[in-house]
Amino acid sequence: MDANMNMPDPQAMASAWMTQFSDPAAWQSMFKTPALESGPMANLLKDSGALIDPGTLEALREDYLQKAAVLWQDFLASKAPVLKDRRFSSPEWQSNPVSAFSAASYLLNAEFLTTMADAVEAPPKEQQKIRFAVQQMVDAMSPANFLATNPEAQKTLIDTKGESLTRGLANMLADMQKGRISLSDESAFEVGRNVATTPGQVVFENDLFQLIQYTPSSAAVHQVPLLMVPPCINKFYILDLQPENSVVRYAVEQGNNVFLVSWRNPDKSMEGTTWDDYIEQGAIKAIEVTRAISGSDKVNAFGFCVGGTIVSTALSVLAARGEQPAASLTLLTTLLDFADTGVLDVFVDETQVLQREQALSKGGLMPGRDLATTFSALRPNDLVWNYVQSNYLKGKEPPPFDLLYWNSDSTNLPGPMFCWYLRNTYLENSLKQAGKLTVAGQKVDLGSIDAPVFIYGSREDHIVPWPAAYASMALLNPKNAKANRFVLGASGHIAGVINPASKNKRSYWTNDAKGKAKPAAADAWLHGATEHAGSWWPEWAAFLADHGGKKVKPPAKLGNAKFKPVEPAPGRYVKVRAD
């Protein structure tokens, strides 16, 4: 998850765009004659030692030349090209022959470069890096990204008598001061006012996290409490956006006594914090306090993304100490087996990890801005260039969008913690190997966790590929594997999770043949799965109810005599911004 793979971050991209504001030809010259002898592609191939089969290359060139000739003939005949790309879907691109030809030429050259990158004969990891870097370059070169070649922006400039350019420059300067591209109208939201509004109290805090207990909203609650551990790489309120799409509120409404970890946004005082600290003083401490307040020996443990990795590690550490506090374990889009880390794999190799360790392993902070840059690079057209075009070229203000507001509210990570996580999971994939890692003084064995598991993956997840999430099925609860459940949801890493039951949108898949073990391979599981309309949330609610124990009267007061309420939810930790 390194943001330094010799490619600019989004803000640098925006600055470069401004430099080339009136001369996109300098950016697009690489497309004039596709060749391996010079240019960015040649450098990529040289650096990786990769080759393309001469026959394959000749076939690619021949195909390109034929398509280019047809395109040129159509242009001379005033025949408009078909533009099957949403970046060029507006009428302005089709009505202007030069713009239409420019877009079609770009798409043809982009197709050639990406096809050539796919044809590189190199080890899979190197091939993936080449493909990713070429895609970044191709996306940056789109004629839609430049005023001189974007007819939509030009029309807006004329219609507004130059006002759009003035606003665009103002937007860009404001973003440069913030150090990031604005994705949403940030003035429309405030944590605690209209996001993260589920009622509750902070009932415990230490230097690492605050523990929130939410106010029950039902006449009775399950005796076994639900402890939610969100990722520390983001703010927790992705699980508690607005009332209609809040996972937290839904869990409360289903009769759960809900507790949630709100991680602190690290500052210099936390520069030496380790992975062990996140396990011992974070997840394990949260389990201890939740049990003490609820009076239950067991908790229904929950982890989302990195939070799932943390809570699973914590439960393994407790198992090594002879404790089994989990009545169940829910993991949403979580990696425990890091054999397949999707596109993030391009940011992780020995050299890049070693660079981070040299800079941060003994202390320091991994800036949230760098992490945000990395994740934006995974979807540059959606999270970078779309906003360059709208905010800067057309001078528009981004509309309010709670999820993108959260996406821009980044968090830092302590250097030692980040380096341990990067090496031992993403690089060396050691967490899944029983006994290989020692955490908080104990050998980690995920198979020692004695609790039924509910695992959720998103089918279009580019951060945690769903087969990688499914791989956790083979690691957890091996003594009673038939009790484990896997549910696959539509959409991506975030949108698939935040799919409210009340909206009845999208779909999900299950494969729960009673009395039969789950298939070892993810594809085999999907082959026998059944698709259902709507949200997967009710499936999870039923799982929690099965392991929630009897219904009891909800607590009259939050906290207890030892752990008294500190402040109302969402607490002050979540309001601290990294920038």
N, C-alpha and C positions, 0 to 999 in steps of 0.2 A: 504494500500500500504506500509506496514511495512516490512522491509527486515530482521527482527529479529524473525523468527518463529522457533528458535532453530535448524536452519539448516545452513550449511556453505555457504559462498558466493562463487562465481566461483573461485576467486583467492585462497581461502582456500581449495576449492576442488582440484585445481591444485597442491597446496602444499602437500595435503594429498596424492594425486596420486604419487607425487615424493617420498614421504616417503615410500610408498608401492611399489616402482618401480619394485622391483624384487620379491615381495611376495604378490601377489593378493589373496592368500589363506586366509590371515587374513581378507580381505574384504568379501570374498565370503563364509566364514564358515557358515554364517547364512542360506545358501541355502542347507546345507547338509541334514537336516531333518526339514521340515516345521512343526512348532509347535507353540502353543500359550503359552507354559509354560515359555519360556525365549526368550530373544532377542529383537530387536527393535520393532517388531510388538506387542509383549506382553506389552512393555512399553507404546506404543501408546494406546492400549486398556485400560490399567490400568489408564493412565492419563485422558482419556475421560470418563471413567466409561462405556464404550461401551461393548456390548455382541454380540456374534454370536449364533444363534440358534444351539443347539447341533446336531440336525438332518442335518442341512445345512452344518455344519462343517465336520461331518462324511462323507457326500456325497462328499465334496470337497477333503477330504483326500483320499477317495477311488478312486476318479477320478485321483488324482495326482499319487497315487501308481501304478495304471494301466498304465498310460502314461509313468511313469518312468521305469516300467518293460519292456515295449515295446522298449523304447529308449535304455536300457541296452542290450537287446537281439539283437537289430539291430547293436549295436556297436560291440558285440562279433562276429556277423556274417559279419562284415565289410561292412554293408549296410549304405551308407551315408544318414544322415537325411536331410530332406527338410528344408531349412532355408529361411522362408518368411519374412525377415527383411533386410532393405537396409543397415544396419550396417554390415551385414555379406554377402553381395552380391558379393564380389570379389572372383575370383577363388581360392585364397590362403586359404580361409576358407573351401571350399569344398574339395580341394586336400589333405588336412592334416586331417586324421581321428580324431586325438586327438582334433584339433581345432574345427572341425565340431561338435564333441560330446560336447565339452565345450560350444559352442554357443547354441546348442540345449538344453543342461541342463539348461543354464541360462534362455533361453526363457521359458522353462517349469516352472522353479521356479518363474520367473517374473509373468507368467500367474497365478500361484497359489496365490502369494501374492496380486496381484491386485484384483483377484476375491474374495479373502478373505476380503480385504478392502471394496469391494463393498457390501459384505454380512453383514457388521457390522450394528447392529441395534442401531442407535443413531440418535439424532436430525440432520436434514439436514446439518446444518452448521458444526457440529462436524464430521459428516460422510465425508463431503467434505474435511475437514482438514486432516483426516486420509488418505483418498484416495490420496490427493496431496502429503503428506509427504512420503507415501509408494512409490509413483511414482518417487519422487526425489531420494529415496534410491535405487530403482530398476534401474533407469537410470545410477546412479553412479557406480553400480556394474557390468556393462557390461564388458565382457572379452575384448571387443574392446578398453577399456580405459587403458589397462596395457600392457607394453612391453612384459612381460613374457607370455601373453596369446593372443597377437595380431599377427597372422602370417604375415599380410601385413607389419606391422612395422618391424618384424624380417627379412623379405626378403629385405626390404629397407636397413636395417642395414648391411646385408651381401653384398648387391649389391654396396653399397657406401663405403664399408670397414670401417665402423664405423663413417663415416662423418655425417650421418643423426643424430646420437646420439649427436654429438658435436654441430651441428646446433640446434637441439631440445633443448638442455640445454641452449644454448645462447638465443634462443627465449623465453624460460621460464623465465630466469633471467631478460631479457629486459622487459617482461610483469610484472614481480614482481615489478620492479622499477616504471612502469607506474601505477600499482595497478589495472590492468584489462587485460583481454585476448584480444589480437589483432584479430579483425574480418576481417580486410581489410588492404591492403597496404596503410597506411595513408600518405605516401610520394607522392602518386599519385594525391592527391587532395589538393586544397587550396580554402578556402572560398573567393569568389570574383574573383578567377582566372578561375576555371573550375566547380565550383558549386556556386549557388547564383549569377548568372551572368546577369540576366535580367536588362537592363539599367534603371536607375532612380536616384533619389536624396533623401537624408534624408531632410525632410522639417520641422521637429520639433523633439525636444528631451526634456525629463525631466529625473529625476532620475530613472524612472521606464521603459521607453521604448523610442525607436526612431520610428518616423513615416516616412515610405518610400512612395514617390509618383513615380510611374513608368512612363517611357516615352511612350506616345501613339505610336502605330505602324500602325494605320489605318487612313484613310482620314477623318473619322468622329468618334466621340465617343458618347456614351449614356450620356445624361445630368445628370442622377443620377449616382454618383460614386459608385464604389464597395470598401468597407472597409473590409479587411481580418484580422481576429484576430486568429492567430495560438495558439497552446498550449504554456503555459509558462514553461511546464515541459520538453520541447525539444526546439531545435533551429528552427527558422521559415523556414530554407531553405529546409526542407522536401517538402515544397510546391514550391521550386525553385531549384531543383537539377541541372540537365543539360538541355540544351534547348529542347531536344526531350522528356523529361518527366517532364516538369515544368508546374504545375497548374497555377502559376502566369503568365508565358509567354502566355499560352493559353488564359487566361482571357483577357490579353492585346490585343492579336490578334483578339479576338472576338469583339473588339470595346468598351471596358470598360475603364474608367478612374480609374485606380487601385491604391489604397492606402493599405499599409500593416503595421501592428504593429510588430516591432522587439523588443522583450522583452530583458531587461538587464539581464545578468547572475549575480545573486545576490552575493555580497561579504559582508564583515562584516558591511559595512555602511548601509546595508539593513536588518540587523538582526531583526529589530522591525517592518518591513513592514507587513501590515495586508491584509486580503481579501478585506476589504473596500477600501484600497488604490488601489488595482488592479482594482476595479470597478470604483472608482471616478477619480483617477489620471491616470488610464490606459485606459480602454475601453471608458468611457464617455468622457475623454479628447480627445481621438483619433476621436470619432464621432464629437466633437465640431470643431476640427481643419480641419477635412476632409470637413465638411460643409462650413467652412469659406473659404478654398482654392478653392473648386469647385464652390461655389456660389449656391449650391443646398440645399434646405431645407431638402431633404431626402437623405438617403444613402441605398444602398443595403448591408445589414450587413451580414457578413460571419464569422462562427466560426468552428474550427476544434478541436475535442476532448475537452480538458479542455477549449480551447479558445471558444468553443460553449457555455459551461456553463457560462463562464465569460461574453460574449457578451449578452446572454439571460438575465442574472441577471442585467446587465447594462441597457438594454432596459426596463426591469420591473421597475427599479428605476426611470428612466426618465418618464415612464408612470405615476408613482405615483406623479411626479412633474408636470404633465399635458403636457408632451411632447411626441410626437410620431414621432421620426426621421427616422424610418425604412420604406422604400418602400417595402422591402422584407427581409426575414431572411433565410439564408442558414446554415444548421447544418450538418456537416460531422462527422460520428461516435461519436456522442455526447450523454452524459448522462444528463438528467434532472430529470428523475425518476430513483432512484438508488436502486429499489427493486431487480433487477437482475444485479449484477456486475461481473458475470462470475467467473473465477478462482481467481480474485483479492480478492474475498470475504474471502479467507482463511487468508489473512493478516489483516483483520479488525475485531476486537471485542473490547469490553469495556476495557479489560485489556491492549491490545496493544495500543489503542488510548490514554488511560490514561498515559501510559509510555511516549508516544511522547509528550503529553501535559506537563507533569512534566519536561521534558527536554527542550522543545522548545517553549511553548506557550507564554512565556514572553520575548523571544528573542533567537536568534541563527539561525543556518542554517541547513536545511535538505540537506546533501551532495548529489550531483548529482550521485556520485559513488554508494551510497546506493540505489537510485532509479533505476539506471541501473542494479544493482544486482538483484533487485526484478523482473524486467521485463525479465531478462535473465533466472531467475528461472522458468518462465512460459513456456519456450521452451528450456529446458536444453540440449536436444540432438542436437538441431539446433544451439544454441548460446553459449554452453559451451563445451560439450564433443566432438562434431565434430571438434572443433579447438584444444582441447587437443590432440586428435589423430593426426591431420594433422600437427599442428605447433610444438608440442613437441615430440610425438612418431616418426613421420616420418621426422621431421626437415624441413618441407616445409614452405615457406612464403605465407601468405594469399594473394589471388589475389585482385586487386583493384575492389571495388564495392561501388558506391556512396551512396547507401542506408545504407550499414553497416558502412561506414565512418561516416555518419550522426548519426547513432545509437550509436556510441562510443563517440560522441561529447556531453557529458551530461551537464546538467544545475543544479545548486543548486536551492533551494526554501527557502524563508524566513520562519523561524519556526512558527511565529504566523499565517501567511497566510495558511501554510500547515496544521496546527492543526485545524483551523476553517474549512477548506475544508474537512478534514478527518472526523471530527465529524458530521458536519451538512449535509453532503451529503452521504458519504459511510456508516457511522455508523447509523445515525438517519433518513436519507432520508427526510429531512425537506424542501428542496428547492421546491418540488412539491406542498407543502401544502400552499395554498394562505394565506398570512398574518402571517405565523408562524415565519419567519425570518425577521429581520431588518438589512438592508444593506445600508450604506451611509445615514443613517437617515430615510430610507423609508421602509415600509412594502413591502415585495416581493410578487408579484402575477404575475406569468408567463402568466396567461390568460388575463392580461390587455394589452399585447403587440398586437397592432392593425396592423398586417402585414401578408400577405400570407407567407407560410413557405415551403421551399424545404428541406426535410430531407433525408440524405443518410445513409444507413447502409451496412456493409460488411457481407456477409453470413457466413464466417468462422472466424469472429472476436472473439478473445478470451479475449479481453480487454473490448470492448463494444458489448456484444451480440446483434445481430441485432434486436431481439424483444424488447430489452431495448431501442434501438434507436427509434424503431417504437412507443414506449410508449409516446414519446414527442408529437405525433400527437393529443393525447387527452388533452394535456396541453396548446397548443398554438393556437391562433387565433380562439377561439371557436365561435365567431360571424359569421365567414365566413369559416368554416372548409372545405367546398367543394373546396376552392381555394388552400388548402394545397396539397403538393405532397410528396410522399415517393418513393424513388428509392432504390432498393437492388442490390448491386454489388457482383460479385464473389470475392473469395479470402479473405484476412485478413485485419486487422486494417490499415496497411500501404499500402500493395500491391494493395488492392482493390481500395483505393483512388487514388494512383499514377498509373493510367491505361490510358496512353495517347490515345487520339482519333486517332492519326496517326498510331498507331501500330495495331489497330483493333484486339486486343487480349481479351480473357476472354468473359464475358457476363454480362448482368444485367437484372433485372426484373422490370416491371411496372404494375400497376393496376389502371387505371385512367378512369373508367367508367363515362362519362360525366353526370353531374346532380345528381350523387349519392354520398352519404357520404361514407367515407372510413370505412371499417370494424373495429370494436373495437379491435378485437383480431388479433395479427400478423399472426398467422397460417391461419386465414380466409383470410387475405389479400393475403398471398402467394398462397393459393389454387386457387384464381381467377386471379393470375398474369400471365403475358406473358413474356417469356424469349426472349431477343434480343442479337444477337451477337455483340461483340465489346465493346467499352467504353461508360460509362454513361455520360461522359463530355458534349456531344452535348445536352443531355436532360437538363442539368444544364444551358448551354449557352442560350438555348431557354427560360428558365425560367427567367434568368437575363434580356434578351432582352424584355420580356413581361413587366417587371417592371423597365426598365431603362429609360423610358421617351423618348423624341424625340432625334434624332441625332443632334449633334452640332459640330462645328469646334473644333478640339483638342486644348488644351492650347499651346500657343507659348512658354511659359516658365513654369517650374514647381515651385510650391509654389506661394506665392504672396508677396505683399509689407510687410505684417506683419510677414508671415512665410516664410523666405527666405531659399534657399538651404544651408544646413550645410556641407554636404560632399556627394560624390557619393554613390549610393547603392553598396553593401549591408550595408554600415555603419560599425562603429567600434564595436558596442555592440555585434553583432553576432559573432565576432571574438574572444571574450574573452572566454577562456576555463576554465571549472570548476576544472580541474586537473593541 
